[in-house]
Amino acid sequence: MLSKFKKSKYLIWIFLFSLLLFSRFIKLDWGNGYFFNPDENNMGNAIAQMSFSNLNPHFFAYGQFPLYLAFFSSQLLDYIKTGQFADHINFQIAILSLRVWSAIFSIASIYFLYRISQFIFKAAKNRHIFLLLSILNPGLIQFSHFGTTESILIFVFIVNIFLSLNIYKNLKLKYIFWASLISGIGLASKVSALILTGPILLSLLFVLFKDRKILTTISYSIVFILLTSLICIVASPYNLIANSDFLSSMHYEVSVANGTAKVFYTNQFLDSIPYLFQLIHIFPYTSGIFVYSMSFIGIAFIFLRKKIKNPYWLLILIPSLVYFIYTGQLYTKWTRFMSPLFFIFPLLATFFIIQFKNNLLKYLLIFISILPGVFFLSLYLKPDIRFSSSEWVYKNIPLNSVALSESGNVINFPLNLNTINVANVEFYQLDTNPEVQFLLPKILYKSNYIFIPSRRIYKNQNNSHFPISQNYYKNLFSGKLGFSQIKSFYPNVDLLLNSEDAEETWSVFDHPSIKIYQKTKDLKLNDYEDLIYDNHHT
């Protein structure tokens, strides 16, 4: 009997570990040589221009730690293969290296989530449920496929929570050392990771009240702060060496984040409501609709069962709430800003699921909980939607046709297609730039087709801040511009949800929706002008 139990236990672990590896490493080269995430492009370019004689990345939106990690690991692999180091790292290799490290950090995060669950769930089967829901969390899957800093920051927050639980249980200098190392790496990846040190500071405060070891607690706090700062400087030295460039970049990033600098790629946040925006347009997609819904009942159960008095739950929930309160009020509300909180929803949903004694009901809840993750994972098992749609264009649209498309999508659509005359118009400037306003009717007059490569503009500029854009899309979609939709490409990976309604960066990098319109009625040039501008022409 014991042997049978051990065998089933090993099978569960083999299944979960295999699923974790598969979900994190499958199709890391997605995009087929095109890189649609601007952060990946910026980091890849920074790595590609570095050399052993010059490690200044000339890029300070992020710290140097992830750049150096990709640079030195790529150099090491090159040395193993060729016996010598390369002068520079190829741009594509740099991005693939970043993605591999994102996957590795994501896997490490899942391990520490399991270690956290040991403080929360007594039964192994409950920990396995949490592990399964975390592995198939759509947000964690997506960010493990982006060569950006998010997987590192998620890892830092999760490990710091794990260490905070250990510090509270038994304050030891080794935990302070590890917390300093992890926090230093976080700060060397992104300065805003300072808030991710919250769990450690909170645990030290809890220890102070619990054990009354004032001198020890203060001493350990000072050690933590000093050692974290030192590690940050060592892992991201050019923040000090090129101090003026770093401060200039930080000033710009902060002004974009708080909305004092209005830029075209933050249009979606105009008039957005803090906190409510994230609750509606981010978390349902990154968690999956079922886990997201169950998590609210889970938190209610935590209060009803008085688990909120448990210091371990407090050390998880309070830093997460503080992070949400601070980050949620920012003007820019990108999905990546919320990524350190993705783990909370599987945790709360698990607490809800385990309240049921009926195994059949419990298994049913687990099954529907993982469906969104399975659907999202299928994204990386299919051809990229931009290639599928480009191939359709190549086969179905006549040679030398004229098409109007939208710029501002990192890579123009269609991909690698020279048989059609495509005019990429700066729609982001349509309401403010007289030159764009002058050109648009003329391009429409000549065009046989219209390509909409993503939801970015027609979803974001469909309000009173953009009257001309609003007019243009209203008349296009209604058919008044003389164009009819002949094809749409929509990667259905957000189960029961429309990804076009999510915060735009959730979909536009790896699963945008694409629409193609064909001219079915010829209008005069002044007709286009009247329909689009409707007394708004400047």
Buried (B, 14 or more C-beta within 10 A) or exposed (E): EEEEEEEEEEEBEEEBBEBBEEBBBBBBEBBEEBBBBBBBBBBBBBBBBBBEEEBBBEBBBBBBBBBBBBBBBBBEEBEEEEEEEBEBBBBBBBBBBBBBBBBBBBBBBBBBBBBBBEBBBEEEEBBBBBBBBBBBBBBBBBBBBBBBBBBBBBBBBBBBBBBBBBBBBEBEEEBBBBBBBBBBBBBBBBBBBEBBBBBBBBBBEBBBEEEEEEEBBEEBBEBBBEBBBEBBBEBBBBBEEBEEBBEEBBEBBBBBBEBEBEEBBBBBBBEBEBEEBBBBBBBBBBBBBBBBBBBBBBBEBBEEEEBEEBBBBBBBBBBBEBBBEEBBEBBBBBBBBBBBBBBBBBBBBBBBBBEEEEEEEBEEBBEBBBBBBBBBBEBBEBEBBBBBBBBBBBEEBEEEBBBBBBBBBBEBBBBEBEEBEBBBBBBBBBBEEEEBBEBBBEBBBBBBBBBBBBBBBBBBBBBEEBBBBBBBBBBBBEEBBBBEBEBEBBBEBBBEBEBBBBBBBBBBBBBBBBBBBBBEEEBEEEBBBBBBBBEBEE
